Amino acid sequence: MMQLAITGATSGIGAEKAKALSPKCSRVFLLVRNVEKARELIQRIDPLDTQKKFTIIPCDLTDLSSVARAAKTLTEATDKLDLLINNAGGIFPKKKLTSEGHERTFAANHLGHFLLTIQLLPLLTNGTGGRVINVSSEAHKGASVNPQDFELTHGFRSFTAYANAKLYNILFTKSLAEKYADLHLEAYALHPGVVNTGFGSESKGFFKILLSLFKPFMISPAKGAETGIFLATATNVPGKNGAYFKKSKPSAVSSKARSKKLRDQLWAYSMEQVRAYLPAHSASS
């Protein structure tokens, strides 16, 4: 029985993953913004929770101090984590900065998960090996990245910010595999498919039109969760550590996603942004 931590589990594909994986888990840590929705999810999965399997941990990925508190709470609750699913994400119609000055799309989709994962590495590498699953998207192929401006300080566009963040998810995944494979850490990214959830409901302009056109062809959240569930449960994942998956199979990524230079630049930038929240030994990585 494994111990699982998951973000964004209160709805959509995250909720489907939590429902499917919880029977295989001794403990499930739900890292959420909305505690009440997390309670409702637990009621749907296991109304009595007699084994006290579920633990709700407040976590706002757009607030690094909230992420740091959540990681600390989780670290105090267990000494080992088998699986971390960085599932939460979103696209936002307008540019907005977080309280710490980061572009919201960058923070919600990448930087919050980056900090969370780095802080949980001691738990993920304390045993026979942990696994990190990052939910990316085929949208990464539409990314347009300036390494001197990862957060689109200039020329912000909603879809570009989202596509860039999904590219960052893949780059981060490859970096984790590269840096921590010797500690038996596995990391995988995935495209869940175009899923019929509330995703992008706040979008405007061309992307909103695109979503409406795709709606009749969208898959259910249960179908969208399948690749993530496969990666979470497969004893031997096909393909290389750090690979990107679509329909439960390794899939090709863009040339930018294969760039070691770009992933090293992103790692260095991300580490600098979260350094204040890390112990001295981690901050020097």
N, C-alpha and C positions, 0 to 999 in steps of 0.2 A: 504494500500500500504506500502510495507516494504522498508527499506534501506539495501542495500547489498554491501559488500566488498568482492572481490574475487581475488586471485592470480592465475597466469598462465592461463589467460582467452584469450590469443591471438591465440590459436590453440587447436586442439584436443578436448578432453572432456570439457575443461574449456570454450572454445568458445561456445560449444553446451549448456552448463549450462547458460552462459550469455545470449544467444539468447532466451532460454526457460523461464528464470526467469525475464528478463527485463520488460515484460509487467505487471508483478505483483509488480513492484518496483516503488517507487517515485524517488529514487536515486540509481545509480549503480556506485560504486567506483572500477575502474580497477587498480589494483596494478601490474605494469608490468615492465619488463626490457626494452622492445622495444616499445617506444611510437608510432612510425609510424605504427606498426602492430596493436596497440590498436585503432588508428584512423581508420584504414582499417576495423577493426571489427565493430566499431560504424557505419561506412558507410553501412556495410552489414545489420546491425540490424535496424538502423533508420537514413537514410541518412541526414535528416534535423535536427534531435534532437531538435525540436522546444521547447520542455519542459525543455531542458538543463538537462536532466536526468543523462547523463554520465559525470563522472569526471575521468580523467586519472592522476594517481599518479605514478611517477617513483619509482621503488622499486626493488633492487637487493638483493635477499634473502641470497646470499653468502657474503654480506657486511652489517654487523650489523649497521654501522652508516647510511647506506642507508635505512635500515628497520626503524630505529629510526626516521629519517626525514620523511619517508612516514607516519608513525603513527602520527607524530605531525601534518602533513598537513591534514590528515583525521580528526583528533580531532578538528582542527580549522575550518573544513568545516561543521561539524555537531555535535550535542550533544547526538545523539542516533544512535545506529546501531542494526538492528534486526538480521542480519545474516552475519557471516564471513565464507567464504569457503576457506580453505587452500588447494588449488588444485595443485599448482606448485610442481614439483619434477623432478628427473632425476637420471640416472645411468651413471657413468663415467668410462671409461676404465682404466684410470691411476690415481694414487694417486696424488693429488695436494692440496696444502694448500691455503686458502684464505689470503687476506692481513692482516687479524687479527690472522692468525695462526691456523685456524680450518680446519679439513679435509672437502673437498668440498661437498662430498655426505651428510655428517652429517649436514653441514650448509644449503645446498639447500633444503633438505627434512625435517629437524627437527628444527635446532636451529633458523633459520630465522623466521619460523612460530611461534616458541615458543615466541620469543621476540615480534613479531607483536601482537600475541594474548594477551599477558600479558599487553602490552601497550594500547590495545583497550578494555580491560575489563571494564573500567569506562563507555564506550559507550554501551557495550553489557549488562551491568547490570543497565542501567539507563532507567527503564520503566517496562513493564510487563514481560520482559524476553527476552534474546537474545539466539541465537543458533550458535554453532561452529561446522562445518563439516570438518573433516580431511580426506583427501584421502590417504588411506593406501593400502595394497595389501595382497593377499594370500602369497606373498613372505615372509611375516613376519615369516612364519612357518619354514623358512630355516635360521633364525637368529642364530648367535653364539656370545653371548655377554659376555665380561669381564667387570664387573662394575668398575674395576680400569682402564679401557682403552676403554671408550665409543666411542672414535674416531678412533680406530684401528691404534694407533701409531705404533704398532708392528703387523706384519702378515697381512698387508692390502691385501684384495682381492676384486675386483670390486663388485661381486654379494653379498658377505657377507656384505660389507658396505651398499649396497642397502637394503638387507633383514633386517639388523639391524635397519636402518632408518625407514623402514616401521613398524617394531615392536615398535620403539619409538613413532611413530604416534599414535598407539593404547594406549600405556602406558600414553602418554600425555593426550589423550582423557579421559581416566578413571580418571586421576588426576584432570582434570578440573571439571568433574561431581562431584567428591568427595569433592573438595574444595569449589565450588561455586554454588552448587545446591540451597543452602539457599538464594542465590541472584537471583534465578529463571533462572540460566544459564543452558542450555542443551548443551551437547557435544556428537557427534557421529563420529565414524570412519567407513570407507567403503572400500570395494574392488570393483573397477569399472568393473572388467572383464579383459580379455586379449584383449586390444584394438589395432586396426590397425591404429597407428599414427606413428610419427617419433621417438617415444620413443625407446631408446637403439640403435639408429643408429650409435653411435660412439663405440659401444661395440665390443669387440674382443674375440677370443677364444671360450670356451664352451658356454658362454651365447649368443654369436652371433649365433652360430649353433642352439641353442635352440630356439631363436627367429625366425630363418628362418624355422624351422620345424613347429612351431606353426602358422606361418603367414596364411596358408590357413584356419585356424579355428578361426582366430581373428574376433572380432565383430567391428562394426562401432563405430566411436566416439559418434554418437547420441545414440546408444544402451548403450555404456559405461557410458554415462552421466545420465542414467535413475535413478539409485539408489541415486545419489547426488541430483537430482531434486526432487525425492520423499521425501528425508529427509529435503530438504529445504522448502517444501510446505505442508507436512502433518501437520494437526492441532494437532493430537495426535499420536506421533511416537510410534509404538509397541515396546515392550521390555523396558529394563531399561535405564535410563540416563547413558551415557558412553558406550553403546553397540556398537558392530561392525556389519556391515550389508553387505550382499551380495545378489544380485538380489532383493533388496528392502525388505529383511527379515533379522531379527537377525540371526547371524551365530556364530559358535563356533570359539574360538581363541586358540592359543597355550598355553601351561602351562606357558611359560615365560610371555606371554601377560596378564596372570591372576595374576602375582606375585605382591603383594602390596610392598614387599621389593624392588623389582627391579624398580617399578615405582617411589617410594620415592627416591631411589638413583639417578635415571635419573633426577627427578625434582630438587633435590639439586644441581647436577652437572650443569644442564642447567641454573638454576638461578644464579649460581656463574659465569658462562661465560657471562651472559648478564647484570650483576648487575650494571656495570658502565653506562649503558644506561637507567636505570630506576630511577624514583623519589625515594626518601628515603623510603617512606611508602610502595611502591611496592617492593623494593629490600629486605625488611625485611620479605616478605612472605615466 
